[in-house]
Amino acid sequence: MKLVGIAGSIADQSYNRTLLNFIAKNFTGLVDVDVLDINEVPMFNQDDDQTNSPVIQNLCKKISAADGVIIATPEHNHTVPAALKNVIEWLSYEVHPFDGKPVMIVGASYHTQGSSRAQLHLRQILESPGVNAVVLPGNEFLLGDVKTAFEENGDLKDQRTVDFLQTTLQNFIKFAKVINLISQSNGYQDEDLSAKKGTDTTVQGIDMNDDDWLDKAAKKVNAVEGGTYVKLDSGLLTVDQLNYFLKTMPVELTYVDENNQFIYYNKVGKAEDMLAKRVPAQVGDALDKVHPNIERVMKHVKQVIYDLRSDKTDLVSMPVPGGDKDHHVMHYYKAMHDENGNYKGVNEWAVDLKPIVDQYLQQTGQKLVPDPDAKLDATSGASKDESKPAVDANSGASESVEEPAVKPEVKVDATSSASKN
């Protein structure tokens, strides 16, 4: 289980950070804990909204992607420290990563009560509207007399304390699994197709639904073009060379970022000649503007994006219904991630498989024949799996659907390399 840890202190020497680091180091068989840094979080100021600053966006993304959160709070004047309250203010203002997120509270204190009053206040804060976290009940881990609790290497001295901490952590894992299962059953409904939240690459100050978004956004960020070189992970190309390369891809590519903003497609031409019809004015649009405003369509689009964002799958594929004997068009939706595993959007490609299959059959001397046992879906021509939802013909995004079941039959050809069956 992937968790993030937040120590509610920005002090150089923080026993609560030491406690989180001990959990991360000592219980690797149970959890993978990423201890986050809150030292650079600015003071909350509603008149100076810094929600889109890198530090707030990083915290938001890390918490959103985690299976749960462990917060270790000190106790200052019988309550939580100002630094921790400040972080929660930012993460409940314009973004809400704690909403529905399982949270476990621990705490360390110089005194015997071990931050008990701060933990009680923190529980009330986390369960308030706007934060709406789901806090593990009971299982209070209160580490008192913390100055003498740790070895020099950061390990807890008392084995009984370690055992109780492990029991508490195991209970949290069970709790988080249940909460996440409940959330995931309807989680797609919260997928925002309007792209209002923004991300660290969102071009600010330009209406994303403007027909001239591409030119205006490019001017705003001083985007390079033409013969300017761009260094890639495994190559060096000019912008022109990148365009030549992408335009000649044998598939139609579309890039939708993690904010659900449609920002690129590679085939420029007449929409009627495309497998996935796109026009230049759509570049920059939010996804709710790209797809028909039909409830069942939006539901399927949200489901696909949510499944990819939440790592339920990294690839969704579907045939386009209504094809003919000369075409079998497939749409694929692949989740993209950065080097740290953070979701970065969807790589969609559309391809007509019929020419590829025809070439294969011609070169191998085989042919396709119907499978008499296959149950065909009359609307799509795909083999229907009764355990899976049907494809929506208008959605442009759907859950996985089985391919037509076919059996190869070999025709003998004296010039062919295929063997006789």
KOLMIRO-816064 format. One record per residue: x, y, z of N, C-alpha, C, CB in turn; residue in one letter. Coordinates in steps of 0.02 Angstrom, whole numbers, plus 50000, padded with zeros to 5 digits. Glycine has a CB too. Layout:
# KOLMIRO-816064
XYZXYZXYZXYZA;...
# end
This chain:
# KOLMIRO-816064
500424994050000500005000050000500445006250000499525000050061M;500295010849955500685016949949500375022449992500745019249876K;500765024950040500535030150085500985036250081500505027650157L;500735042050099501155047850109501125049850183500935053850063V;501685052450207501715054650276501835062150279502265050950314G;501485065450325501575072650336501725073850409500935076650313I;502305076750422502475078750491502265085950501503245077750504A;501875087250552501595093950563502085098750595500995093550605G;502695098650573503205103050601503695104950546503575099650661S;503945111150550504465113350503505125114550540504245119750466I;505165112050601505785112650640506335108250610505665110750714A;506955110450617507515106450591507545099650626508175110150600D;507435099650692507415093550730506685092050749507865093950793Q;506385087350714505675085750725505615078350743505245087350663S;505395076950804505295070050825504715066750787505155069650901Y;504235070750766503675067950728503905065950658503105073050722N;504385069650629504675067550565505095061250576505105073250535R;505445060950632505835054950648505375048850654506225055950713T;504785049850685504305044350692504065041950623503705046650734L;503915046650577503695044750510504255041150473503475050950470L;504875043650480505435040350447505535033250474506075044450456N;505405032350538505455025650567504925021050537505375025950644F;504315023450530503785019450499503975017650427503115023350500I;504235022550391504425021350321504975016150315504645027850287A;505445016250363506025011750360505865004850389506605014750398K;505465004650442505384998450480504824993950455505265000050552N;504354996750418503764992850397503714992450321503124995850426F;504274991550288504274991350215503894985250188504994991150189T;503824980050228503434974250206502684975550204503574968450251G;502464980750240501754982450242501574988250197501564984050313L;501994993450199501814999750165502435002850133501495004650214V;502295006950082502805011150051502625018350068502855009949972D;503015021450113502845028050139503315033350110502895028150217V;503025038450080503385044150054503265050050101503165045949980D;503785051950139503715057350188503795064050151504245056750245V;503265068150152503245074350115503535080150156502525076050094L;503795085150120504095090950151503605096850147504775092750116D;503465100050204503005105750205503375112250221502455104650255I;504035112150222504425117950243504315124050199505155116250245N;504195123050135504145128650088503425130850074504475126750023E;502955128050110502245129950100502145137150122501765125150138V;501885141550079501795148550098501225149350149501645152950037P;501225154950184500685156350231500035157250193500835162750273M;499505154050218498865154450182498605161550182498355149650216F;498425163750121498155170450112497645170050055498715175750096N;497015170850072496485170250022496545175549968495805170850056Q;496865181149983496945186549933497555185449889496985193249968D;497955180549905498545179049865498545171449853499215181449900D;498105169249810498005162149798498615159049764497375160949755D;498935154449799499525151049772499395143549764500135152149817Q;498765141949751498575134949741498975131749685497845134349726T;499115135549632499475132749574500235133049582499275136449512N;500475135049639501205135049650501465127949652501395138849715S;502085126749633502355119949631502305116249697503075120049610P;502415119649753502405116149817501705113649835502675120649872V;501195117749823500505115649838500275110249789500025121649835I;500445111149725500255106149675500585099449688500435108649604Q;501215099549711501565093349726501225089649784502295094649742N;501065093349837500715090249894500045087349872500615095349951L;499675091249832499015089049809499065082649768498685094649768C;499535082449722499605076549679499835070449718500105077949623K;500305071349764500545065749803499995062749846501135067949847K;499605067049878499055064649921498515061349879498755070549962I;498345064449823497825061649780498015054749755497695066249720S;498655053649739498875047349711498965041849763499515048349673A;499005043749827499145038949880498525035049900499435042549941A;498645029049928498095025049955497855027650022498305017749961D;498285031450055498105034250120498645038950145497995028550172G;498505042350201498955047350228499065046150302498675054550216V;499695046650324499845046650395500075053650414500395041250413I;499735056650463499935063250487500205062550558499335068250485I;500815064850568501125064850635501125071950661501845061850633A;500745073050714500675079950739500995080950807499945081750743T;501395086150815501595088350882500995091650916502205093250879P;501105093850977500585097551012500865104251035500305093551073E;500575109651008500785116451027500185119951060501035120450965H;500265121951122499735125451158499065121751155499635132551129N;499105115151168498525110751172498185109651104498025113651221H;498515111251049498205110150983498735108750930497785116350962T;498535108450867499005106950813499455112950798498635104650749V;500055111950773500495117550756500205121650699501195114950738P;500405128050697500165132550644500375130050575500435139550655A;500975127050570501225124750505500765119350475501935122050512A;500525114850518500085109450494499405112250474500005104050547L;499135116650516498485119750501498525123650435498245124350558K;499095126750423499195130650363499165126250301499865134250366N;499485120350304499465115650248498745113450234499915109450263V;498385111950286497695109650277497255115150248497395107250344I;497395121350266497025127050237497115127150161497265133750267E;497735126550137497865126550065497535120650030498615126550051W;497535114950063497275108850033496535107850045497655102850059L;496195113250063495455112950069495145119450042495245111850143S;495545123250005495315129749978495065128849906495885134949981Y;495525128149859495335127049789495445119849766495725131749744E;495855116249803495965109049789495785105149852496705107549767V;495585098849843495325094949899495575087749897494555095049899H;496235086849901496495079949896496325075449955497245080249889P;496135078450013495955074350071495245071650066496035078550134F;494855074250020494145072250015494085064750002493795076149958D;493805061150051493715053850045494355049850056493445052249978G;494895053150076495545049750083495615046850154496125054750068K;495795040450160495925037550226496525040850260496025029950221P;496455042750323496995046150359497085042750427496845053750368V;497715041750444497895039150510498285044650547498325032550504M;498115045850610498445051050650498905047650701497925055650685I;499525050050704499985048050756500285054550785500555043150729V;500645053850839500945059950867501455058450921500405064450896G;501935062950926502465062350976502515068951014503145060550944A;502645068451079502665074351121503175073451176501965075851152S;503425079051202503895078851257503575076051320504175085851271Y;502915076651326502575074851388502235068051382502065080251406H;501985065651438501725058751441501095057751400501595056851512T;500705063051388500075062251352500175061451277499625068151365Q;500765062751251500915061251182500475064451130500885054051173G;500355070851135499975074851086499235072851081500285074351017S;498955070351136498255067951134497765073451117498075064851201S;497865079551146497385084951132497465087451060497485090751181R;498075087751035498185089750966497875084750918498935090550951A;497925078250934497635073150891496865073750889497835066150915Q;496565075250946495845076150948495635082050904495595077151020L;495985087650910495835093450868495945092050794496255099550890H;496485088450779496645086850709496095082550679497325083350703L;495845077850717495295073650693494685077950675495105068250746R;494525082750717493955087150703494075091450641493815091750764Q;494685093750632494855097850573494795093650510495565100750580I;495075087650511495085083450451494385081150430495525077350463L;493935080650478493255078450463492785084150447492985074350520E;493045090350446492615096150433492455096650359492975102650457S;491885099850341491715100950271492275104750235491045104650264P;492415102650175492955105850137493605101850141493075112750163G;493715098450198494275093850204494015086850191494625094350274V;493545084650233493155078550221493575072350215492755079350158N;494115071950255494505065750258494125060450297495205067150290A;494325054250288494025048650325494555046150374493765042850276V;494485047950437495005046750487494895040050522495025052450539V;495435036250529495405029850564495165030850636496105026350564L;494615027650655494365028450724494785024350773493625026450729P;494815026650836495185023050887495925022750868494905016050897G;496245017250887496935015850867497395021850877496965013750794N;497335025150934497745031150947498465029150964497435035451004E;498935031750926499635030650941499915037050970500035028350877F;500045037051035500255042951072500945041651101499745044851128L;501465044351069502145043151092502355048751139502635042651031L;502385047151203502585052051253503335051651270502185051151315G;503565056551309504275056751329504735055451270504405051651385D;504605059051215504915057451151505665058551151504595061451097V;505925062851196506645064251196507055058051213506805069651247K;506745053251248507105047151266506835041051229507055045951342T;506395042051181506055036351148506455033351091505385038551122A;506925037151062507275034851002508015033451015507205040050946F;508275028550979508995027450977509305032950934509165020350949E;509965033250933510305038250893510185037350818511055038050908E;510055031150797509935029750726509205030850705510135022650710N;508785033350752508095034750737507615029150749508045036750667G;507845023450775507405017850791507085018750859507795011050788D;506475016350866506145016450931506475011350977505385015050924L;506585013251041506935008851087506485003151112507185012851146K;505865004751129505424999951163505074995451113504905003651206D;505174988851118504874984151071504114983951076505164977251082Q;503854984951137503124984951145502814990851107502934985251220R;503154996451107502915002251069502925000750994503345008451084T;503464997450971503504995550900502944990750882504194992250885V;502804985850925502284980950911501594984250908502274975450965D;501474988950954500824992450953500764996750890500734996851016F;501314999950871501305004050810501154999650749501975007650801L;501444993750747501314989150691500584986950689501774982950696Q;500304985450747499594983550751499154989150726499404981550823T;499304995250747498925001050725498975002050650499165007450762T;499575001050623499675001850552499304996450513500425001550536L;499314990350538498944984950505498184986250504499084978250539Q;497934989050559497224990850561497074996450511497034993150632N;497545001050503497435006450455497425003850383497985011850462F;497854998950368497864996050302497184992850285498424990850296I;496914989050332496254986050322495724991450312496064981550381K;495754996550354495275002150351495325005650284495405007150408F;495935007150261496025010750199495775006850139496765012550189A;495885000250139495654996050084494894996450077495874988850094K;494544996250134493814996550133493585003450108493524995250203V;493875008750134493675015550115493815016650040494055020750156I;494395014450016494555015449946494105011349901495275013649933N;493915005349923493465001249883492785004549876493374994349916L;492535007449930491905011049928491965017149882491685013249999I;492515020849888492605026849848492665025249774493225030649871S;493015019849757493125018149687492505015949651493645012849682Q;492015013349688491405010949655491035016649620490935007649706S;491085022749646490775028449614491275034149602490195031049656N;491915032449605492425037649601492425041449535493085034749612G;492235038049481492245041349416491785047349413492065036349362Y;491265047549455490795053049453491115059749471490215051649501Q;491675059449508492015065649528492535067849477492355064649595D;492625063949424493115065749372492885072249338493195060049320E;493295077449341493125084049315493345084749243493445089649359D;492875084549196493025085149125493065092449103492495081549084L;492915097149148492925104249130493625107249135492455108149174S;494105103349161494805105549166494895112049206495095106449096A;494485113049257494505119249295495065119449347493855120349330K;495295113549369495775113349424496455115949403495845106249450K;496645114749342497305116849319497855112249343497445123949342G;498445112949315499015109049334499635113349324499065102449294T;500225110649338500825114749334501015116649263501405111249366D;500705113449213500845115149143500265118849110501005108849104T;499735120149147499165123849119499375131049104498565123749168T;499225133349043499375140249024498845144849055499405141148946V;499055149049101498585153449136498435159649095498875155349205Q;497825162349105497645168649074497385168149004498225173149075G;497315162148977497045161048910496435156548916497575157948862I;495875158648887495265154648887495395148148849494665158548857D;495375142448883495555136148850495055134248795495595130648901M;494455136948797493955135348745493955140348688493275134948777N;494435144948688494515149648633494735145848571495035155348652D;494425147348513494605143948451495335145248431494155146348395D;495615150848455496305152548440496775151148499496365159948420D;496565146448542496955144948602497675143248585496645139248641W;497795139248535498475137048519498945142948507498475132448458L;498735147548464499165153348449499255157948509498875157248390D;498715159148545498755163648602499165160548659498045165248627K;499065154148672499445150848725500185150448708499165143848739A;500335149048644501025148648622501385155348631501065146448549A;501025160748615501305167448624501415168948698500845172848592K;500945166848740500985168348812501605165248844500355165848847K;501775159148822502335155648854502975156048812502155148348865V;502955160148758503545160748714503775154048688504125164248751N;503295150048662503445143348638503915143648578502795139648619A;504385138848575504855138548519504505135348460505495134548538V;504765136448400504475133448340505005133148285503865137448315E;504805130348228505235130248169505875126348179505415137248150G;506445129648168507095126248169507415126048237507545129548123G;507065128048291507345127848358507405120648382506915131948408T;507975118948411508085112048434507745110848501508835110648440Y;507505104548509507205102248571507575095848592506435100948564V;507855095748652508205089848677507695085148708508755091748729K;507655079048682507205073948707507605068848747506825070448649L;507265064148779507615059148819508115055048777507115054448853D;507935053748715508375049548674508445052448604508105042448671S;508515058948599508615061948534508625069548536508085059748487G;508825072448481508845079648474508535081448407509585082348479L;507965084848409507595086548348507395093848349506975082048340L;507295096648291506985103248287506235102448293507185106948221T;505885107948307505155107748310504875105348243504865114648329V;505165107848188504945105548121505025098048114505335109148067D;505595095348135505715088148129505215084248171506425086448150Q;505065086748231504555083448272503885083248236504485087148340L;503695088748205503065088948168503065084048110502925096048143N;503625083848071503665079048016503575071948042504335079647979Y;503915070548096503915063848125503215061748148504405063448183F;502895066248186502245064548215501685064348163502065069648269L;501725068848113501205068948062501205062648019501285075048017K;501785059448013501825053447971501745046948010502475053347934T;501565047448073501425041448111500845037648078501255043148185M;500865030948078500335027048046499705026548090500575020148031P;499685030248145499095030448188498935037748203499215026448254V;498315038948223498105045648243498195046348318497365047048223E;498595051248338498765052148408498405058248437499525053048416L;498205057648500497905063148537498205063448607497125062448540T;498355069448631498635070348698498135074148740499335074148695Y;497915071148795497495074348845497885074448911496795070548854V;497995080448940498415080849000498035078649062498675087949009D;498385078749120498085076449182497525080949207498605075749236E;497465086849178496935091549194496325090549151497175098649188N;496335085349108495795083849060495715089549008495135082849097N;496285092248987496285097148933496585093948870496695103548953Q;496225094448815496445091748751496955096648720495845090648702F;497595094548716498115099348697498505097548634498595100048754I;498365091748603498745090148542498415084548503499465088148560Y;498455084948436498325079248393498795079648333497575078948370Y;498975073948304499525073948256499305074148183499935067848266N;498675072548168498455072348098498085078748082498005066148085K;498375082848039498055089048018497795088047948498565095148022V;497145088847939496835087747874496085088447881497015080947845G;495725085747833494995086047835494735081147888494695084347765K;494275083647929494005079547983493685073247957493505083548024A;493355073747899492995067847873493475062347851492555069947814E;494115064047842494605059047822494945055747882495125062147777D;494765057947941495095055348001494695049648032495205061048052M;495055045248068494725040048106494415042948169495235034448125L;494765047648201494505051348258494475058648238494955050248324A;493895061148223493825067748192494035073248240493095068848169K;494515077348218494755082948257494825089048211495435081348291R;494745094948240494845101248204495295105748245494165104748188V;495675110248213496155114448250495845118448307496485119148203P;495215120648298494905124848349494785121048415494245127448324A;494815114348413494715110448474495325110148518494515103448456Q;495915111648491496525111248531496485116248588497155112548486V;496595113948648496535118048708495885117048745496595125248690G;495385114048712494725113248743494755108448802494215110848692D;494305109548850494185104548902493825098648871493785107648962A;493895092748902493585086748873492835087148868493775080748914L;492515090948913491785091448909491555095448848491505094548972D;492025098948815491865102448754492025098348692492235109148751K;492455093448700492675089348643492165083848628493355086248657V;491835081348680491355075948672490635078548673491455070648727H;490175074848642489465076848642489205077348714489045071948602P;488815082448728488535083448795487935078948805488355090848806N;488075072448807487565067348817487765063448879487495062648754I;487295062348924487455059548990487835052948985486825058549030E;487605048348942487935041848939488635042448908487505036948898R;488725047348864489385048448835489865050848889489355053548777V;489655056048926490075058848978490235053549032489735064849010M;489755049249047489865044049097490435039449075489225040049108K;490425037349012490945032848988491625036248985490755030148919H;491635042548964492265046248961492555046749032492175053248930V;492135048649080492365049249150492625042549176491795051749195K;492285037149159492485030549183493175028649157491975025249163Q;493295029949093493945028249063494495032449095493935029448987V;494395039049100494905043349129495035041449202494685050749125I;494505040149240494585038349310494965031749317493895037649344Y;494815026749276495155020349281495905021149266494855015249232D;496075025349218496775026549202497115030649256496835030149134L;496775035849281497075040149333497185036449398496615046249345R;496725031949416496765028449480497135021849476496065027249506S;497465020549419497865014449410497465008049413498405014249462D;496815008449401496425002249396496634998449334495665003849394K;496855002049283497134999149223497585004449191496584996649172T;498045002249149498465007249114498295007549040499205005749124D;497815003349017497625003348947496895001448940498064998548906L;496525005448903495825003948885495795003648809495325009248915V;495474998448782495404997948709494684996648691495864992448681S;494484999048633493804997848610493774998348534493315002948642M;493354994148502493234994948431492715000348419493014988348399P;492765003848364492255008748347491665005048316492535014148298V;491065005548345490485002048318490295004648249489895002648366P;489935000448213489665002648148490165002048092489435009548153G;490694998048100491184997248047490914993047989491824994148074G;491314992547937491114988547879491664983447865490984993047817D;491574979547811492044974147796492734976747776491774969847741K;492774983147758493414985947737493794989547793493304990747680D;493484990047853493814993747907493674990347974493565001147908H;494174990448017494084988648087494484993548129494304981048102H;494164998948149494505004448183494505003148258494175011248167V;495085003648288495165002948360495395009448391495654997248377M;495135010948451495375016448492495725013648553494785021348512H;496305016248568496685014148628496815020248671497355010648608Y;496755019348737496875024748785497385022248836496195026848821Y;497975025348835498535023148877498705028548928499155021548834K;498745026648992498935031349045499665033149038498785028449115A;499825039649047500515042049046500715044049117500595047948996M;501345042749135501595044449201502285047549195501615038149246H;502475051649244503145054349246503615049349279503165061149282D;504245051349287504745046749315504605044849387505435049849310E;504175048649422503985047049491503325043249496503945053349532N;503045041449438502425037649438501795041949442502425032849493G;501855048549438501275052849442500905052849375501475060049461N;500245052349378499835052249318499915058849280499095051049336Y;500025058449214500145064349173499675064949113500855064349149K;499165060749111498685061449057498595055149017498885067049012G;498275055948958498085050248916498395051048846497325049648911V;498715045748824498945045148755498415040948719499665041848750N;498025044148676497515040548638497755039648566496835044348639E;497675033548540497805032648469497255028648436498485029148459W;497115030348374496605026948334496945023948274496025031848312A;496775017748258497095014248203496595009548170497725010448228V;496635009148103496235004348065496644997948059496035007247995D;496424992648092496794986448093496704982248030496604982448153L;496184983647991496024979447933496614978947884495414982147898K;496924984447863497494983747817498074979647846497754990647798P;498174980147911498704976347944498544968947942498814978748016I;497924967247959497714960247958497734957547887496994959547987V;497504961447839497504959247769498214957647745497194964647723D;498684961947764499374960847743499654954547776499814966847761Q;499494953447839499714947447874499444941147840499494947647947Y;498804941247825498484935447793498794934047725497734936447786L;498924939347687499204938547621499904935547624499224945247584Q;500294937847672500984935547676501054928547705501394940347717Q;500564926447745500604919847778500154914647746500424920447851T;499734916847696499294912047662498734909547706499694906347639G;498524913547754497964911647797497344915747782498164912447872Q;496794913747810496184917647805495794917147871495744915347746K;495354921947882494944921947942494264918847927494864929047970L;494024914747972493364911847965492984913048029493394904147948V;492324913648027491934914948087491994909248138491194915948069P;491954911048201491924906148255491194904748269492304908748319D;490954898648257490244897148266490014897648338490094890248241P;490494897648386490304898048457490304905148484490784893848498D;490514909948443490564916848467489874919948471491014921048421A;489764923948524489154927748532489284934848509488894927648605K;489004936848453489154943348425488684948648452489104943048350L;488974954548464488584960448482488374963848417489004965348527D;487734964248406487484966748342487664973948329486744965948340A;487804977748382487964984848372488694986048357487764988848434T;489124981248376489844982548367490204977448326490164983048434S;489904971348320490254966148285490784962848328490574968748223G;490814964848391491324962048436491034956048473491574967248486A;491464951248490491254945748531491044948348599491824940548539S;490444946748619490174949748680490334945548741489424950748674K;490624948648791490754945548856490214947948903491474947148883D;489774943348925489194945448965489404948349032488734939448976E;490024947049053490234949649118490474956849114490784945349146S;490504959649052490764966449044490224970949017491374966448999K;490254977449033489764982149007489814982848931489834988849040P;489254984148900489254985148827489564991848809488544984648800A;489824992148748490114998448724489565003248706490574997148664V;489665009548723489215014848701489455017248633489195020748753D;489025016848584489225018348515489415025548505488675016548468A;489215029948550489345037048539489875039848585488715040948548N;490165035748628490565038648682491265040748661490625033848737S;491585037048617492275038448601492735036248657492375045748587G;492445033248709492845030448764492405025448799493095035948813A;492675019548813492265014648846492705009548882491815011248797S;492385005148918492754999948950492944994648899492354996949008E;493394990148920493664985248874493124980648846494204981148908S;493164979248782492694974748748493094969548712492224978748699V;492864963248713493224957848681493254958748606492894951248698E;493794956348576493864956348503493474950548473494604955948483E;493294950948409492964945248377493414939048381492804946848304P;493104933548399493474927348403493524924248334493144922448452A;494124922948310494224920148244494714914448247494464925548194V;494664909848199495134904248195495514904748129494764897448201K;496164903948131496544904248069496474897848030497284905648084P;496414898547964496404892747920496934893847867495694891647888E;497384889047860497954889947815497784887347746498574886447842V;497924891447695497874889247625498574887647601497534894747580K;498654881947568499314879947545499514884347486499324872547526V;500124887047490500384891347437501104889247427500324898947454D;501274887047366501944884347353502494889547365501994881847282A;502304896047360502804901347370502794904047440502694906947320T;502314901747480502234904547547502684901047596501504904047570S;502864904647648503264901747701502824898547754503724906947733S;502154898947746501704896147796501674888547790500994899047790A;501644885147846501604877847845500874875647840501934874847907S;500774869547813500094866947804499824864247869500074861547750K;499204866447885498894864047946498534857447931498394869447975N;
# end
